[in-house]
Structures are given as structure tokens and as C-alpha cells.
Amino acid sequence: AAVVGWVAVQRTTPLSPTDRLLLNQAVSLITLQLDWPAELIAAYHSLGGTLLDLLLDPAQDAATLVRHLLHFGFEAGSPVMLAVITAPRGHKRLLGIVSDTLERASRPHVVTLVEGGVAVLLMARDAGDLIDVLDHALHDVAKIAIGVSGSIPQTTAARGVAPAELAAAAARHEQRRISWFDDLTLGAVLADEAVRSRVWTMAR
């Protein structure tokens, strides 16, 4: 119903009738995409959340699920990263902000609620930029901590949960907002009570 952008075409020769039809079709498809009703966008987010829930469940066969990531823009076989965004409360509001921010960014993503916050699956190559975008969007949310796993195959997304949660715990411990698992030092790893307990058990 409103103009939200423009399409410009530069040609050295006039457009043929076929070219005009193709251009009109492209504009129509773009317009349909922009005019998605709010209910359809909400359903799309919900479906992505359900898919991520299943991918993070170790009991599920991830190999049969990853093909559905294609519907959310993920490229087959490309590595991903899992981010866990934790906050003391307001997790549903947090989920809404994260989903809306990533929707505006128009990059592949799926988002779901997890214990303590929100989990986000991103293409590994997009993670650096999108984590900064999310941090900016969440600037007024108190006491959040964002932990990001290392790069992992899509079929092993569930293995990204523990590293992401460990990175988030390190961020909270060091009073930072973002922590990347690949950047953690031994001290930050051992600051986590669960890891320390496992180390003591093995040492004994």
C-alpha cells in the first residue's frame, strides 16, 4: 500500500516486450514478498523455531532435518554457528526483538526459546556482522550475555549448545555482553562450575 523502494534499470537499448514482461514479473514477486501479512511472518518465525528445537534435540536425526534449513535461506553444506543470548527475565520479549532484528537483516536464521534465553542459528560467514547487529538492537536490555559457538556443520547444530552457553557464561563472568567460544582462554573455561567439576572428576 505504500512505496518502500524503487527499481532502476539501466539499458543502452530500449527494453524488448519480453524484457518488460520479465521486469514486471520480478517487481510483482518483490512486492508480494514485501507485503507478507504479519500473521504469515509470525507463522514463518514459529516454523523456524520448531525446526531449531528439533535440530538442538540430540534424540532427533539431524541429517533428515537440515534440508529444511534451505527454506530459511541456509546453503546446503555451509557451516553454521549457534548463538545463545541469555537474560535474567523477559525471554519472550527477547525472542521478539531478536526475530524482528534478524528479519530486517534478511540473512538466513532460525530462532527459538531455550532455558535462560534465546538460541539463534546463523550462517558462519554472517555471524560476525549479525551478532553486532543483535547487540545494538538489544542495547537497552539489561544483563544480557551473548555466547557464540565455533563453526560447526549443520548436521551437528546440537553440539553448538554447550560451547555457546559456556561462552555466554564467560561473558557474564567477565561482565561483557559478547563472548566467542573460539576466543575463550583456559581461565574462562574453568570459571564454569560444570566444567570445573568435570575436570576435578577426571583428575581424581
Secondary structure, 3 states (H helix, E strand, C coil): CCCCCCCCCCCCCCCCHHHHHHHHHHHHHHHHHHCCCHHHHHHHHHHHHHHHHHHCCCCCCHHHHHHHHHHHCCCCCCCEEEEEEECCCCHHHHHHHHHHHHHHHCCCEEEEEECCEEEEEEEHHHHHHHHHHHHHHCCCCCCCEEEECCCECHHHHHHHHHHHHHHHHHHHHCCCCEEEHHHCCHHHHHCCHHHHHHHHHHHC
